[in-house]
Amino acid sequence: MASSINRMSVVLFLAMAAAIMLTTVHGQGTRVGFYSTTCPSVETTVRSAVQSRFGSDPTVMAGLLRMHFHDCFVQGCDGSVLISGTGTERTAIPNLSLNGFTVVDDAKAQLEAACPGVVSCADILALAARDAVVLANGPTWAVPTGRRDGTVSRAQDALDNLPGPSDSVESQIQKFTDRNLSVQDLVTLTGGHTLGTASCATFNDRLFNYQGTGGPDPSIAADFLPTLRSACPQNNNGAARVAMDTGSQNEFDTSYYTNIRNGRGVLESDQRLWTDNRTGPFVGRFLGLGGGPNLNFNAEFGQAMVRMGNVGVRTGTDGEIRRVCSAVN
């Protein structure tokens, strides 16, 4: 009996050691609980800042999630999207509508008072994105931390690296592959479009003059086209916004996938995911339509967010811990 218990203890120890090693290797030094002794209040402080802003502005849920994505796809998850100033990532057209900077700034100010020079802005953003999804009745997941902040932020880098609203599936796959993210990660993380809105300017050509044809994109469902045209008239200035997940823009669910299956995708890049034989099967598996084992969106999303959150992270002595998130030290 004693020897069985000893063998079980050894097995459990080896399993725990392997799990810790995998987390460290995969995250290049990030780990869950990184601040457990140096700043134990970090998660509650960030969560409180997100909840406080959510009370007056529910759109902050989508804003923080999108901001974390935009940060990680440009020079890795280093908080560079948070830096303000002429020519920074924040000034790039895809980032002009980002929402949630004040949440990160508020959390940072509180953490600097409690634990000066300890918590990075990049980690605050990663935690805030998770907490925003939870507020939308989405999943929670353990966020590995230990990122350090970058010191370079260029608008052109955002233009060159962020996926675009009319990107082909080939282009989308390449941008994810460049960051060691899979096709399944692409379909899973794009499912984050279940939250938030898109500017009419990002898809107006689909409604009236698709690829110079003088007509609409034929992949738009006939009964959905009038809805989009009404929200985005042909001669509007593009400032109006439309829910990317019609009927469920503030709820984290799989209706986004149902919509693109039914030709009700707002962005062309989203709609293409259903019709391409590389990405379509994953959409179907999220909807339980076969093509492979069913996928649980909540579980897969949390895992994909951890993988994305470890893209190009700076750890150890690389980078810095900014005193304020909008400026380098």
C-alpha positions as CSV (number, residue, x, y, z in Angstrom):
1,M,0.0,0.0,0.0
2,A,2.8,2.4,1.0
3,S,4.7,1.7,-2.2
4,S,1.6,2.3,-4.3
5,I,1.1,5.7,-2.6
6,N,4.8,6.5,-3.2
7,R,4.5,5.6,-6.8
8,M,1.4,7.7,-7.1
9,S,3.1,10.7,-5.5
10,V,6.0,10.4,-7.9
11,V,3.6,10.3,-10.9
12,L,1.7,13.3,-9.6
13,F,5.0,15.2,-9.0
14,L,6.3,14.4,-12.5
15,A,3.0,15.5,-14.1
16,M,3.0,18.8,-12.2
17,A,6.7,19.4,-13.2
18,A,5.8,18.6,-16.8
19,A,2.9,21.0,-16.7
20,I,5.1,23.8,-15.3
21,M,7.8,23.1,-17.9
22,L,5.3,23.2,-20.7
23,T,3.8,26.5,-19.5
24,T,7.2,28.1,-19.2
25,V,8.4,26.9,-22.6
26,H,5.2,27.7,-24.4
27,G,5.0,31.1,-22.8
28,Q,8.7,31.8,-23.1
29,G,8.8,32.6,-19.4
30,T,5.3,33.6,-18.6
31,R,3.4,31.6,-16.0
32,V,0.2,31.7,-14.1
33,G,0.6,33.4,-10.8
34,F,3.7,35.3,-11.8
35,Y,2.8,38.2,-9.4
36,S,1.6,36.0,-6.5
37,T,4.2,37.3,-4.1
38,T,5.3,40.6,-5.7
39,C,1.8,42.0,-6.4
40,P,-0.9,39.6,-5.2
41,S,-3.7,42.2,-5.9
42,V,-3.1,42.4,-9.6
43,E,-6.0,40.3,-10.8
44,T,-8.6,41.8,-8.5
45,T,-7.4,45.3,-9.3
46,V,-7.7,44.8,-13.1
47,R,-11.0,43.0,-12.8
48,S,-12.4,45.9,-10.7
49,A,-11.2,48.5,-13.3
50,V,-12.9,46.5,-16.1
51,Q,-16.2,46.2,-14.1
52,S,-16.2,49.8,-13.2
53,R,-15.9,51.0,-16.8
54,F,-18.4,48.3,-18.0
55,G,-21.1,49.9,-15.8
56,S,-21.1,53.0,-17.9
57,D,-19.9,51.6,-21.2
58,P,-20.7,48.0,-22.1
59,T,-18.8,48.4,-25.4
60,V,-15.6,48.2,-23.4
61,M,-15.9,44.4,-23.5
62,A,-15.3,44.2,-27.2
63,G,-12.8,47.0,-27.1
64,L,-10.5,45.4,-24.6
65,L,-10.6,42.0,-26.4
66,R,-9.8,43.7,-29.8
67,M,-7.1,45.8,-28.3
68,H,-5.3,42.8,-26.9
69,F,-5.5,41.1,-30.3
70,H,-4.2,44.2,-32.0
71,D,-1.3,44.4,-29.6
72,C,-0.2,40.8,-30.0
73,F,-0.2,40.9,-33.8
74,V,2.2,43.8,-33.9
75,Q,5.6,43.1,-32.4
76,G,4.1,40.5,-30.0
77,C,2.1,41.1,-26.8
78,D,4.2,43.9,-25.4
79,G,1.7,46.7,-24.7
80,S,3.0,48.7,-27.7
81,V,-0.5,49.5,-28.8
82,L,-1.0,51.5,-25.6
83,I,1.7,54.1,-26.4
84,S,0.3,57.4,-27.5
85,G,2.0,60.0,-29.7
86,T,2.5,60.9,-33.3
87,G,3.2,57.9,-35.6
88,T,2.5,55.2,-32.9
89,E,0.3,52.1,-33.4
90,R,-2.6,54.0,-31.8
91,T,-2.6,56.4,-34.8
92,A,-2.9,53.6,-37.4
93,I,-6.4,53.5,-39.1
94,P,-7.3,50.1,-37.7
95,N,-6.6,51.3,-34.2
96,L,-8.4,54.6,-34.2
97,S,-11.6,53.1,-33.0
98,L,-10.0,51.0,-30.2
99,N,-11.8,51.4,-26.8
100,G,-10.5,50.6,-23.3
101,F,-7.4,52.6,-22.9
102,T,-8.7,54.3,-19.8
103,V,-9.4,50.9,-18.2
104,V,-5.7,49.9,-18.6
105,D,-4.6,53.4,-17.4
106,D,-6.8,53.2,-14.3
107,A,-5.6,49.7,-13.4
108,K,-2.0,50.7,-13.9
109,A,-2.3,53.8,-11.6
110,Q,-3.8,51.6,-8.8
111,L,-1.1,49.0,-9.2
112,E,1.7,51.5,-9.3
113,A,0.4,52.8,-6.0
114,A,0.3,49.4,-4.5
115,C,3.3,47.7,-6.2
116,P,5.4,50.3,-8.0
117,G,7.4,49.2,-11.0
118,V,6.2,45.6,-10.8
119,V,3.3,44.9,-13.2
120,S,3.6,45.5,-16.9
121,C,1.0,47.2,-19.1
122,A,1.1,44.2,-21.4
123,D,0.0,41.9,-18.6
124,I,-2.7,44.3,-17.5
125,L,-4.1,44.3,-21.0
126,A,-4.1,40.5,-21.2
127,L,-5.9,40.2,-17.9
128,A,-8.4,42.9,-18.9
129,A,-9.3,41.1,-22.1
130,R,-10.1,37.9,-20.2
131,D,-12.2,39.8,-17.7
132,A,-14.1,41.6,-20.5
133,V,-15.0,38.2,-22.0
134,V,-16.3,37.0,-18.6
135,L,-18.5,40.1,-18.3
136,A,-20.1,39.1,-21.7
137,N,-21.0,35.7,-20.2
138,G,-18.1,34.1,-21.9
139,P,-15.5,31.7,-20.5
140,T,-12.7,32.4,-18.0
141,W,-9.2,31.1,-18.3
142,A,-5.9,31.3,-16.3
143,V,-3.8,34.0,-17.8
144,P,0.0,33.4,-17.8
145,T,1.7,36.6,-16.8
146,G,5.3,37.9,-16.7
147,R,5.3,39.9,-19.9
148,R,7.4,43.0,-20.1
149,D,6.6,46.2,-22.1
150,G,8.1,47.1,-25.4
151,T,9.6,50.5,-26.2
152,V,8.8,50.7,-29.9
153,S,5.4,51.6,-31.4
154,R,5.0,52.4,-35.1
155,A,1.8,52.9,-37.1
156,Q,3.2,51.3,-40.2
157,D,3.8,48.0,-38.3
158,A,0.1,47.9,-37.4
159,L,-0.9,48.5,-41.1
160,D,1.5,45.8,-42.2
161,N,0.6,43.1,-39.7
162,L,-3.0,43.3,-38.6
163,P,-5.6,41.1,-40.5
164,G,-7.8,43.3,-42.6
165,P,-11.6,43.2,-43.1
166,S,-11.3,42.1,-46.7
167,D,-8.4,39.7,-46.3
168,S,-8.5,36.4,-48.2
169,V,-8.4,33.3,-46.2
170,E,-4.9,32.6,-47.5
171,S,-3.8,36.0,-46.1
172,Q,-5.5,35.4,-42.8
173,I,-3.9,31.9,-42.5
174,Q,-0.5,33.3,-43.3
175,K,-0.7,36.1,-40.7
176,F,-1.7,33.5,-38.0
177,T,1.0,31.0,-39.2
178,D,3.6,33.8,-38.9
179,R,2.8,33.9,-35.2
180,N,2.7,30.1,-34.7
181,L,-1.0,30.1,-34.5
182,S,-3.0,27.4,-36.4
183,V,-6.0,27.5,-38.7
184,Q,-8.2,26.4,-35.8
185,D,-6.8,29.3,-33.8
186,L,-7.7,31.6,-36.6
187,V,-11.4,30.4,-36.7
188,T,-11.6,30.3,-32.9
189,L,-10.1,33.8,-32.2
190,T,-12.1,35.4,-35.1
191,G,-15.1,34.1,-33.2
192,G,-14.4,37.0,-30.8
193,H,-16.3,39.0,-33.4
194,T,-19.4,37.7,-31.5
195,L,-18.8,41.0,-29.5
196,G,-18.7,44.5,-30.9
197,T,-19.3,46.4,-34.1
198,A,-17.6,47.3,-37.4
199,S,-17.5,50.6,-39.1
200,C,-19.5,50.8,-42.3
201,A,-16.3,52.0,-44.0
202,T,-14.8,48.5,-43.5
203,F,-17.4,46.7,-45.6
204,N,-19.4,49.4,-47.6
205,D,-18.0,48.2,-50.9
206,R,-19.6,44.8,-50.4
207,L,-23.1,46.5,-50.4
208,F,-23.0,48.5,-53.6
209,N,-19.9,48.0,-55.7
210,Y,-18.3,44.7,-54.9
211,Q,-15.0,44.3,-56.7
212,G,-16.1,47.0,-59.2
213,T,-19.2,45.0,-60.4
214,G,-21.7,47.8,-59.5
215,G,-23.6,45.3,-57.4
216,P,-23.4,43.7,-53.9
217,D,-21.2,40.8,-52.8
218,P,-23.2,37.7,-53.9
219,S,-22.2,35.9,-50.6
220,I,-24.4,38.2,-48.6
221,A,-27.8,36.6,-47.9
222,A,-30.6,38.3,-49.9
223,D,-32.7,39.0,-46.8
224,F,-29.7,40.5,-45.0
225,L,-28.6,42.9,-47.7
226,P,-31.4,45.5,-47.1
227,T,-30.6,45.5,-43.4
228,L,-27.0,46.4,-44.1
229,R,-27.8,48.9,-46.8
230,S,-30.2,50.6,-44.4
231,A,-27.6,50.9,-41.7
232,C,-24.9,51.9,-44.2
233,P,-26.4,54.0,-47.0
234,Q,-24.2,54.3,-50.1
235,N,-23.2,57.9,-49.6
236,N,-22.7,57.8,-45.9
237,N,-19.3,58.9,-44.4
238,G,-18.5,55.5,-43.0
239,A,-18.8,56.6,-39.4
240,A,-21.9,54.5,-38.6
241,R,-21.3,51.1,-37.0
242,V,-23.0,47.7,-37.3
243,A,-22.9,44.7,-35.0
244,M,-20.6,42.0,-36.3
245,D,-22.8,39.4,-34.7
246,T,-26.3,40.6,-35.6
247,G,-28.7,40.2,-32.7
248,S,-26.0,39.2,-30.2
249,Q,-23.3,41.9,-30.2
250,N,-23.0,42.0,-26.3
251,E,-23.2,38.3,-25.7
252,F,-20.4,35.9,-26.0
253,D,-21.9,32.9,-27.9
254,T,-21.7,30.9,-31.1
255,S,-24.3,32.9,-33.1
256,Y,-21.4,34.6,-34.9
257,Y,-20.7,31.2,-36.6
258,T,-24.4,30.7,-37.3
259,N,-24.5,34.1,-39.0
260,I,-21.6,33.5,-41.3
261,R,-23.0,30.0,-42.2
262,N,-26.2,31.8,-43.2
263,G,-24.5,34.5,-45.3
264,R,-24.9,37.1,-42.6
265,G,-21.3,37.8,-42.0
266,V,-20.6,41.6,-41.9
267,L,-16.9,41.6,-42.8
268,E,-15.9,39.9,-46.0
269,S,-12.9,38.2,-44.2
270,D,-15.4,36.7,-41.8
271,Q,-17.8,35.4,-44.4
272,R,-15.0,33.7,-46.3
273,L,-14.3,31.5,-43.3
274,W,-17.4,29.5,-44.0
275,T,-16.9,28.9,-47.7
276,D,-13.2,27.9,-47.6
277,N,-12.4,24.2,-47.2
278,R,-9.6,24.9,-44.8
279,T,-11.6,27.0,-42.3
280,G,-15.2,26.0,-43.0
281,P,-14.9,22.6,-41.2
282,F,-13.9,24.3,-38.0
283,V,-17.0,26.7,-38.2
284,G,-19.1,23.6,-38.7
285,R,-17.5,21.8,-35.7
286,F,-18.3,24.8,-33.5
287,L,-21.9,24.5,-34.7
288,G,-22.1,20.7,-34.2
289,L,-22.5,20.1,-38.0
290,G,-19.9,17.3,-38.3
291,G,-16.7,17.3,-40.3
292,G,-14.9,16.2,-37.2
293,P,-15.4,16.1,-33.5
294,N,-17.6,18.9,-32.2
295,L,-15.7,21.8,-30.7
296,N,-16.7,23.7,-27.5
297,F,-16.3,27.4,-28.3
298,N,-15.8,28.5,-24.7
299,A,-13.1,25.9,-24.0
300,E,-11.3,26.4,-27.3
301,F,-11.4,30.2,-27.1
302,G,-9.7,30.3,-23.7
303,Q,-6.9,28.0,-24.9
304,A,-6.5,30.0,-28.1
305,M,-6.3,33.2,-26.1
306,V,-3.4,31.8,-24.0
307,R,-1.6,30.8,-27.2
308,M,-2.1,34.2,-28.7
309,G,-1.2,35.9,-25.5
310,N,2.3,34.4,-25.6
311,V,3.1,35.6,-29.1
312,G,6.4,37.4,-29.1
313,V,6.4,38.2,-25.4
314,R,9.3,40.0,-23.8
315,T,10.4,38.5,-20.4
316,G,13.3,38.6,-18.0
317,T,15.3,41.7,-18.7
318,D,14.0,42.3,-22.2
319,G,11.8,45.5,-22.4
320,E,10.7,47.4,-19.4
321,I,8.0,47.9,-16.9
322,R,6.4,51.2,-17.9
323,R,5.4,53.7,-15.2
324,V,2.5,54.8,-17.3
325,C,1.1,52.7,-20.1
326,S,0.8,55.5,-22.6
327,A,4.6,56.3,-22.7
328,V,7.9,54.6,-22.5
329,N,10.1,55.2,-19.5
